[in-house]
Amino acid sequence: MATGIESSAPMPAILRIGLGMYAMDKRSFQNETTFQVTMHLVRKMMAAKLITEKEYRNFEQAMIRQYQPFSGDLYT
């Protein structure tokens, strides 16, 4: 019976086989983080009925243009 050998060495969480690798530079990371936090707050504003869905969508598009987030295309 074979036993597994475990390692405490850091391992990537995603297999790299067949995937295009994307390394974020500091600026891209800051843009992504700012976009995500901003949109989270704006979603809360919409849920609280402080803004309409149309205002939300217009704001979201403006933020995508400004920050060009990596994930922006995934959610819109």
SVG drawing of the C-alpha trace seen along z (x, -y; Angstrom):
<svg xmlns="http://www.w3.org/2000/svg" viewBox="-36 -58 44 60">
<polyline fill="none" stroke="black" stroke-width="0.4" points="0.0,0.0 1.4,-3.4 1.4,-6.3 1.2,-9.9 4.0,-12.3 2.9,-15.7 4.8,-18.9 4.5,-22.2 5.9,-24.0 3.6,-26.7 1.7,-25.4 -0.3,-27.3 -4.1,-27.0 -4.9,-26.9 -3.4,-24.5 -1.5,-26.3 -2.1,-23.7 -3.9,-25.2 -4.6,-28.5 -3.2,-31.9 -1.4,-33.3 -2.2,-36.8 0.1,-38.4 -1.2,-41.6 1.1,-44.5 0.6,-46.8 -1.4,-49.4 -3.7,-46.7 -4.2,-45.3 -5.1,-48.7 -7.5,-49.4 -9.2,-46.0 -9.4,-46.5 -10.8,-50.0 -13.4,-48.9 -14.6,-46.0 -14.9,-48.0 -16.6,-50.8 -19.1,-48.6 -19.8,-46.7 -20.7,-50.0 -22.8,-51.1 -24.7,-47.8 -25.5,-48.4 -26.8,-51.9 -29.0,-50.3 -30.3,-47.7 -31.2,-50.5 -33.1,-52.3 -30.7,-55.3 -30.1,-55.0 -32.0,-53.4 -30.9,-50.4 -30.3,-52.7 -28.1,-54.9 -26.2,-51.9 -25.6,-50.6 -24.5,-54.0 -22.1,-54.3 -20.8,-50.8 -20.0,-51.6 -18.2,-54.8 -16.1,-52.8 -15.2,-50.1 -14.0,-52.8 -12.0,-54.6 -10.4,-51.6 -10.4,-49.0 -10.7,-46.1 -9.8,-42.6 -13.1,-41.2 -15.2,-44.0 -16.0,-42.1 -17.0,-39.0 -19.8,-40.7 -21.3,-43.1"/>
</svg>
